[in-house]
Amino acid sequence: MENKQRLAQFNQTIQLWIDAVDDYSLEMLRQLPQEGSWSLGQVYRHILDDTEWFVGQMGEALATRENGDKAMHADAKRMFADNSFPDVLIQGPATNVFIPQPESKEQLRRRLEAIKTAVNALFGNEAHGVGKTRHPGLLYFSAGEWLQFAEMHMRHHLRQKARIDEVIKTLPR
């Protein structure tokens, strides 16, 4: 996949998240769908924190020539070939404890817009970095691969958002 296509898909997916902020009150965003699971606001915070880090990796990969010959993990190769995370629920140890609730809807919107602006600035000039940086579990990604990974990650969480939406629609407000 070319970076131009990756960028278009990234912009489309992040805009879905930006637009959706207005569909909820702050209370709805903070509502836990069930004990031990994330609220939608925590999903937003997770996406923001991870994507901001991914953007940093994109910038580093564009600025270096290091690790250009290193490969990604076989699991990552499958994900990239499918252009999707596996459709499985990933369970972690009490992850909602470590992800704070959002302070405001405006904070979520502002951070999402800042990410979108930063990514478009990085890739706006047909960036062609040859370096790669290391993902903690999936080995080495180029800037374009980080961009694709960030979009796949946000799209993966759209499935979680849909599950949460089904529950919070039925909860008392």
PyRosetta script that sets phi, psi and omega in degrees:
from pyrosetta import init, pose_from_sequence

init()
pose = pose_from_sequence("MENKQRLAQFNQTIQLWIDAVDDYSLEMLRQLPQEGSWSLGQVYRHILDDTEWFVGQMGEALATRENGDKAMHADAKRMFADNSFPDVLIQGPATNVFIPQPESKEQLRRRLEAIKTAVNALFGNEAHGVGKTRHPGLLYFSAGEWLQFAEMHMRHHLRQKARIDEVIKTLPR")
pose.set_psi(1, 135.9)
pose.set_omega(1, 179.0)
pose.set_phi(2, -80.2)
pose.set_psi(2, 155.1)
pose.set_omega(2, -179.5)
pose.set_phi(3, -60.6)
pose.set_psi(3, -32.4)
pose.set_omega(3, 179.2)
pose.set_phi(4, -62.2)
pose.set_psi(4, -43.2)
pose.set_omega(4, 177.5)
pose.set_phi(5, -67.5)
pose.set_psi(5, -42.2)
pose.set_omega(5, 179.1)
pose.set_phi(6, -59.7)
pose.set_psi(6, -43.9)
pose.set_omega(6, -178.5)
pose.set_phi(7, -64.8)
pose.set_psi(7, -42.3)
pose.set_omega(7, 178.6)
pose.set_phi(8, -61.7)
pose.set_psi(8, -43.9)
pose.set_omega(8, -180.0)
pose.set_phi(9, -66.9)
pose.set_psi(9, -41.4)
pose.set_omega(9, 177.3)
pose.set_phi(10, -58.4)
pose.set_psi(10, -48.8)
pose.set_omega(10, -178.8)
pose.set_phi(11, -61.3)
pose.set_psi(11, -38.5)
pose.set_omega(11, 178.6)
pose.set_phi(12, -64.7)
pose.set_psi(12, -45.6)
pose.set_omega(12, -177.0)
pose.set_phi(13, -70.6)
pose.set_psi(13, -43.3)
pose.set_omega(13, -179.6)
pose.set_phi(14, -67.0)
pose.set_psi(14, -32.2)
pose.set_omega(14, 178.2)
pose.set_phi(15, -66.1)
pose.set_psi(15, -34.0)
pose.set_omega(15, 174.4)
pose.set_phi(16, -58.0)
pose.set_psi(16, -44.4)
pose.set_omega(16, 179.9)
pose.set_phi(17, -67.2)
pose.set_psi(17, -41.0)
pose.set_omega(17, 179.4)
pose.set_phi(18, -62.3)
pose.set_psi(18, -50.1)
pose.set_omega(18, -177.9)
pose.set_phi(19, -62.8)
pose.set_psi(19, -34.5)
pose.set_omega(19, -176.5)
pose.set_phi(20, -69.6)
pose.set_psi(20, -22.2)
pose.set_omega(20, -179.9)
pose.set_phi(21, -53.3)
pose.set_psi(21, -39.9)
pose.set_omega(21, -176.6)
pose.set_phi(22, -72.7)
pose.set_psi(22, -8.7)
pose.set_omega(22, 179.5)
pose.set_phi(23, -80.0)
pose.set_psi(23, -5.2)
pose.set_omega(23, -172.5)
pose.set_phi(24, -132.1)
pose.set_psi(24, 150.6)
pose.set_omega(24, 166.5)
pose.set_phi(25, -83.0)
pose.set_psi(25, 164.9)
pose.set_omega(25, 176.8)
pose.set_phi(26, -61.3)
pose.set_psi(26, -36.5)
pose.set_omega(26, 178.9)
pose.set_phi(27, -63.5)
pose.set_psi(27, -41.2)
pose.set_omega(27, 177.9)
pose.set_phi(28, -64.3)
pose.set_psi(28, -39.9)
pose.set_omega(28, 179.6)
pose.set_phi(29, -64.0)
pose.set_psi(29, -30.1)
pose.set_omega(29, -178.5)
pose.set_phi(30, -90.3)
pose.set_psi(30, -6.5)
pose.set_omega(30, -176.8)
pose.set_phi(31, -71.5)
pose.set_psi(31, 124.2)
pose.set_omega(31, 175.6)
pose.set_phi(32, -79.3)
pose.set_psi(32, 125.3)
pose.set_omega(32, 179.8)
pose.set_phi(33, -67.4)
pose.set_psi(33, -28.5)
pose.set_omega(33, 174.6)
pose.set_phi(34, -162.1)
pose.set_psi(34, 159.6)
pose.set_omega(34, -179.4)
pose.set_phi(35, -57.9)
pose.set_psi(35, 132.0)
pose.set_omega(35, 176.2)
pose.set_phi(36, 84.3)
pose.set_psi(36, 4.8)
pose.set_omega(36, 177.8)
pose.set_phi(37, -115.1)
pose.set_psi(37, 167.1)
pose.set_omega(37, -180.0)
pose.set_phi(38, -78.7)
pose.set_psi(38, 146.2)
pose.set_omega(38, 167.0)
pose.set_phi(39, -76.8)
pose.set_psi(39, 166.8)
pose.set_omega(39, 176.6)
pose.set_phi(40, -63.9)
pose.set_psi(40, -35.1)
pose.set_omega(40, 176.1)
pose.set_phi(41, -61.9)
pose.set_psi(41, -37.8)
pose.set_omega(41, 176.8)
pose.set_phi(42, -69.0)
pose.set_psi(42, -33.9)
pose.set_omega(42, 174.8)
pose.set_phi(43, -62.5)
pose.set_psi(43, -45.7)
pose.set_omega(43, 176.3)
pose.set_phi(44, -56.6)
pose.set_psi(44, -48.1)
pose.set_omega(44, -178.4)
pose.set_phi(45, -61.5)
pose.set_psi(45, -40.5)
pose.set_omega(45, 177.3)
pose.set_phi(46, -60.9)
pose.set_psi(46, -47.3)
pose.set_omega(46, 179.2)
pose.set_phi(47, -60.8)
pose.set_psi(47, -45.1)
pose.set_omega(47, 179.7)
pose.set_phi(48, -60.9)
pose.set_psi(48, -50.8)
pose.set_omega(48, -178.0)
pose.set_phi(49, -60.5)
pose.set_psi(49, -47.6)
pose.set_omega(49, -178.7)
pose.set_phi(50, -66.6)
pose.set_psi(50, -44.5)
pose.set_omega(50, -176.2)
pose.set_phi(51, -67.7)
pose.set_psi(51, -36.5)
pose.set_omega(51, 175.4)
pose.set_phi(52, -60.0)
pose.set_psi(52, -39.4)
pose.set_omega(52, 177.6)
pose.set_phi(53, -67.6)
pose.set_psi(53, -41.9)
pose.set_omega(53, 178.2)
pose.set_phi(54, -59.9)
pose.set_psi(54, -39.7)
pose.set_omega(54, 179.2)
pose.set_phi(55, -62.7)
pose.set_psi(55, -39.6)
pose.set_omega(55, 175.4)
pose.set_phi(56, -60.8)
pose.set_psi(56, -39.7)
pose.set_omega(56, 178.1)
pose.set_phi(57, -66.7)
pose.set_psi(57, -38.1)
pose.set_omega(57, 176.4)
pose.set_phi(58, -58.9)
pose.set_psi(58, -48.0)
pose.set_omega(58, -179.9)
pose.set_phi(59, -61.3)
pose.set_psi(59, -43.0)
pose.set_omega(59, 178.7)
pose.set_phi(60, -64.2)
pose.set_psi(60, -42.8)
pose.set_omega(60, -179.6)
pose.set_phi(61, -64.6)
pose.set_psi(61, -35.6)
pose.set_omega(61, 178.0)
pose.set_phi(62, -71.0)
pose.set_psi(62, -25.8)
pose.set_omega(62, -174.8)
pose.set_phi(63, -93.4)
pose.set_psi(63, -2.0)
pose.set_omega(63, -175.7)
pose.set_phi(64, -127.2)
pose.set_psi(64, 163.3)
pose.set_omega(64, 171.8)
pose.set_phi(65, -111.0)
pose.set_psi(65, 0.0)
pose.set_omega(65, -176.8)
pose.set_phi(66, -71.8)
pose.set_psi(66, 150.4)
pose.set_omega(66, 173.2)
pose.set_phi(67, 64.2)
pose.set_psi(67, 12.3)
pose.set_omega(67, -178.3)
pose.set_phi(68, -59.7)
pose.set_psi(68, -23.2)
pose.set_omega(68, -178.3)
pose.set_phi(69, -94.2)
pose.set_psi(69, -0.8)
pose.set_omega(69, -176.5)
pose.set_phi(70, -90.0)
pose.set_psi(70, 148.7)
pose.set_omega(70, -173.3)
pose.set_phi(71, -104.1)
pose.set_psi(71, 163.0)
pose.set_omega(71, 172.6)
pose.set_phi(72, -84.3)
pose.set_psi(72, 163.4)
pose.set_omega(72, 178.4)
pose.set_phi(73, -64.8)
pose.set_psi(73, 153.1)
pose.set_omega(73, 179.0)
pose.set_phi(74, -57.5)
pose.set_psi(74, -37.9)
pose.set_omega(74, 177.6)
pose.set_phi(75, -62.0)
pose.set_psi(75, -40.1)
pose.set_omega(75, 178.3)
pose.set_phi(76, -66.4)
pose.set_psi(76, -40.4)
pose.set_omega(76, 178.6)
pose.set_phi(77, -57.4)
pose.set_psi(77, -41.1)
pose.set_omega(77, 177.8)
pose.set_phi(78, -64.7)
pose.set_psi(78, -44.2)
pose.set_omega(78, 179.3)
pose.set_phi(79, -60.8)
pose.set_psi(79, -45.0)
pose.set_omega(79, -178.7)
pose.set_phi(80, -67.2)
pose.set_psi(80, -37.8)
pose.set_omega(80, 177.6)
pose.set_phi(81, -63.7)
pose.set_psi(81, -37.9)
pose.set_omega(81, 178.2)
pose.set_phi(82, -83.3)
pose.set_psi(82, -12.3)
pose.set_omega(82, -175.0)
pose.set_phi(83, 53.6)
pose.set_psi(83, 41.3)
pose.set_omega(83, -176.9)
pose.set_phi(84, -165.1)
pose.set_psi(84, 146.5)
pose.set_omega(84, 168.5)
pose.set_phi(85, -70.2)
pose.set_psi(85, 154.9)
pose.set_omega(85, 174.1)
pose.set_phi(86, -59.8)
pose.set_psi(86, 143.5)
pose.set_omega(86, -179.1)
pose.set_phi(87, -84.4)
pose.set_psi(87, 71.8)
pose.set_omega(87, 178.5)
pose.set_phi(88, -133.6)
pose.set_psi(88, 150.5)
pose.set_omega(88, 172.8)
pose.set_phi(89, -77.5)
pose.set_psi(89, 125.9)
pose.set_omega(89, 179.8)
pose.set_phi(90, -100.9)
pose.set_psi(90, 118.3)
pose.set_omega(90, -178.8)
pose.set_phi(91, -100.7)
pose.set_psi(91, 134.1)
pose.set_omega(91, 177.8)
pose.set_phi(92, -125.8)
pose.set_psi(92, 170.9)
pose.set_omega(92, -179.0)
pose.set_phi(93, -75.2)
pose.set_psi(93, 104.2)
pose.set_omega(93, 174.7)
pose.set_phi(94, 40.8)
pose.set_psi(94, 49.9)
pose.set_omega(94, -173.5)
pose.set_phi(95, -62.7)
pose.set_psi(95, -25.7)
pose.set_omega(95, -179.4)
pose.set_phi(96, -65.3)
pose.set_psi(96, -19.7)
pose.set_omega(96, 177.7)
pose.set_phi(97, -67.2)
pose.set_psi(97, -34.1)
pose.set_omega(97, -173.8)
pose.set_phi(98, -92.2)
pose.set_psi(98, -13.9)
pose.set_omega(98, -179.3)
pose.set_phi(99, -103.6)
pose.set_psi(99, 113.0)
pose.set_omega(99, -179.0)
pose.set_phi(100, -71.6)
pose.set_psi(100, 158.0)
pose.set_omega(100, 174.0)
pose.set_phi(101, -71.2)
pose.set_psi(101, 154.2)
pose.set_omega(101, 178.4)
pose.set_phi(102, -67.6)
pose.set_psi(102, 147.1)
pose.set_omega(102, 177.7)
pose.set_phi(103, -78.1)
pose.set_psi(103, -36.1)
pose.set_omega(103, -179.5)
pose.set_phi(104, -160.6)
pose.set_psi(104, 161.7)
pose.set_omega(104, 174.7)
pose.set_phi(105, -66.2)
pose.set_psi(105, -37.5)
pose.set_omega(105, -179.0)
pose.set_phi(106, -62.7)
pose.set_psi(106, -37.5)
pose.set_omega(106, 177.5)
pose.set_phi(107, -60.7)
pose.set_psi(107, -44.5)
pose.set_omega(107, 179.4)
pose.set_phi(108, -61.9)
pose.set_psi(108, -49.5)
pose.set_omega(108, -178.3)
pose.set_phi(109, -61.3)
pose.set_psi(109, -44.7)
pose.set_omega(109, -178.1)
pose.set_phi(110, -62.0)
pose.set_psi(110, -44.2)
pose.set_omega(110, -179.8)
pose.set_phi(111, -68.5)
pose.set_psi(111, -39.1)
pose.set_omega(111, 176.9)
pose.set_phi(112, -62.5)
pose.set_psi(112, -45.4)
pose.set_omega(112, 178.6)
pose.set_phi(113, -62.2)
pose.set_psi(113, -39.3)
pose.set_omega(113, 179.0)
pose.set_phi(114, -64.3)
pose.set_psi(114, -40.0)
pose.set_omega(114, 177.2)
pose.set_phi(115, -63.0)
pose.set_psi(115, -47.3)
pose.set_omega(115, -179.3)
pose.set_phi(116, -59.3)
pose.set_psi(116, -44.8)
pose.set_omega(116, 178.9)
pose.set_phi(117, -62.1)
pose.set_psi(117, -45.0)
pose.set_omega(117, -179.0)
pose.set_phi(118, -63.2)
pose.set_psi(118, -44.1)
pose.set_omega(118, -179.2)
pose.set_phi(119, -64.7)
pose.set_psi(119, -43.4)
pose.set_omega(119, 179.6)
pose.set_phi(120, -66.2)
pose.set_psi(120, -32.2)
pose.set_omega(120, 175.6)
pose.set_phi(121, -67.4)
pose.set_psi(121, -41.3)
pose.set_omega(121, 179.9)
pose.set_phi(122, -64.2)
pose.set_psi(122, -40.3)
pose.set_omega(122, -173.6)
pose.set_phi(123, -104.5)
pose.set_psi(123, 3.4)
pose.set_omega(123, -177.3)
pose.set_phi(124, -69.5)
pose.set_psi(124, -22.5)
pose.set_omega(124, -178.0)
pose.set_phi(125, -107.1)
pose.set_psi(125, 35.0)
pose.set_omega(125, -178.7)
pose.set_phi(126, 50.5)
pose.set_psi(126, 56.4)
pose.set_omega(126, -178.6)
pose.set_phi(127, -58.0)
pose.set_psi(127, 136.9)
pose.set_omega(127, -178.6)
pose.set_phi(128, -134.3)
pose.set_psi(128, 54.7)
pose.set_omega(128, 177.7)
pose.set_phi(129, -67.6)
pose.set_psi(129, 150.0)
pose.set_omega(129, -179.8)
pose.set_phi(130, -110.4)
pose.set_psi(130, -4.4)
pose.set_omega(130, -179.6)
pose.set_phi(131, -84.2)
pose.set_psi(131, 169.7)
pose.set_omega(131, 176.6)
pose.set_phi(132, -138.3)
pose.set_psi(132, 153.5)
pose.set_omega(132, 174.0)
pose.set_phi(133, -124.0)
pose.set_psi(133, 161.7)
pose.set_omega(133, -171.3)
pose.set_phi(134, -91.8)
pose.set_psi(134, 126.9)
pose.set_omega(134, 169.0)
pose.set_phi(135, -81.4)
pose.set_psi(135, 142.4)
pose.set_omega(135, -176.7)
pose.set_phi(136, -56.4)
pose.set_psi(136, -30.6)
pose.set_omega(136, -177.9)
pose.set_phi(137, -123.9)
pose.set_psi(137, -17.3)
pose.set_omega(137, -172.4)
pose.set_phi(138, -112.2)
pose.set_psi(138, 11.1)
pose.set_omega(138, 175.4)
pose.set_phi(139, 72.2)
pose.set_psi(139, -132.1)
pose.set_omega(139, -162.8)
pose.set_phi(140, -103.9)
pose.set_psi(140, 132.5)
pose.set_omega(140, 178.1)
pose.set_phi(141, -125.4)
pose.set_psi(141, 142.7)
pose.set_omega(141, 169.5)
pose.set_phi(142, -78.2)
pose.set_psi(142, 173.4)
pose.set_omega(142, 178.3)
pose.set_phi(143, -59.2)
pose.set_psi(143, -44.3)
pose.set_omega(143, 179.2)
pose.set_phi(144, -64.0)
pose.set_psi(144, -36.6)
pose.set_omega(144, 177.2)
pose.set_phi(145, -69.0)
pose.set_psi(145, -37.1)
pose.set_omega(145, 174.5)
pose.set_phi(146, -62.0)
pose.set_psi(146, -39.4)
pose.set_omega(146, 178.5)
pose.set_phi(147, -62.2)
pose.set_psi(147, -46.8)
pose.set_omega(147, 178.8)
pose.set_phi(148, -63.9)
pose.set_psi(148, -41.5)
pose.set_omega(148, 179.5)
pose.set_phi(149, -61.9)
pose.set_psi(149, -43.4)
pose.set_omega(149, 179.7)
pose.set_phi(150, -60.4)
pose.set_psi(150, -43.0)
pose.set_omega(150, -179.9)
pose.set_phi(151, -67.4)
pose.set_psi(151, -43.4)
pose.set_omega(151, 178.7)
pose.set_phi(152, -60.6)
pose.set_psi(152, -38.9)
pose.set_omega(152, 179.9)
pose.set_phi(153, -63.7)
pose.set_psi(153, -46.7)
pose.set_omega(153, 178.6)
pose.set_phi(154, -63.7)
pose.set_psi(154, -40.8)
pose.set_omega(154, 179.9)
pose.set_phi(155, -66.6)
pose.set_psi(155, -37.6)
pose.set_omega(155, 176.2)
pose.set_phi(156, -56.7)
pose.set_psi(156, -42.0)
pose.set_omega(156, -178.0)
pose.set_phi(157, -75.4)
pose.set_psi(157, -12.9)
pose.set_omega(157, 173.0)
pose.set_phi(158, -62.8)
pose.set_psi(158, -32.2)
pose.set_omega(158, 176.6)
pose.set_phi(159, -65.7)
pose.set_psi(159, -41.8)
pose.set_omega(159, 177.5)
pose.set_phi(160, -65.0)
pose.set_psi(160, -41.4)
pose.set_omega(160, 177.8)
pose.set_phi(161, -58.1)
pose.set_psi(161, -44.0)
pose.set_omega(161, -180.0)
pose.set_phi(162, -62.1)
pose.set_psi(162, -40.4)
pose.set_omega(162, 178.4)
pose.set_phi(163, -65.0)
pose.set_psi(163, -42.3)
pose.set_omega(163, 179.3)
pose.set_phi(164, -66.1)
pose.set_psi(164, -42.3)
pose.set_omega(164, 178.5)
pose.set_phi(165, -55.0)
pose.set_psi(165, -43.1)
pose.set_omega(165, -179.3)
pose.set_phi(166, -60.9)
pose.set_psi(166, -35.2)
pose.set_omega(166, -178.3)
pose.set_phi(167, -80.8)
pose.set_psi(167, -47.8)
pose.set_omega(167, -173.5)
pose.set_phi(168, -72.0)
pose.set_psi(168, -19.3)
pose.set_omega(168, 174.5)
pose.set_phi(169, -64.3)
pose.set_psi(169, -28.1)
pose.set_omega(169, -176.1)
pose.set_phi(170, -95.9)
pose.set_psi(170, -7.9)
pose.set_omega(170, -177.8)
pose.set_phi(171, -82.0)
pose.set_psi(171, 149.7)
pose.set_omega(171, 176.8)
pose.set_phi(172, -67.2)
pose.set_psi(172, 146.0)
pose.set_omega(172, -178.1)
pose.set_phi(173, -108.6)
pose.dump_pdb("model.pdb")
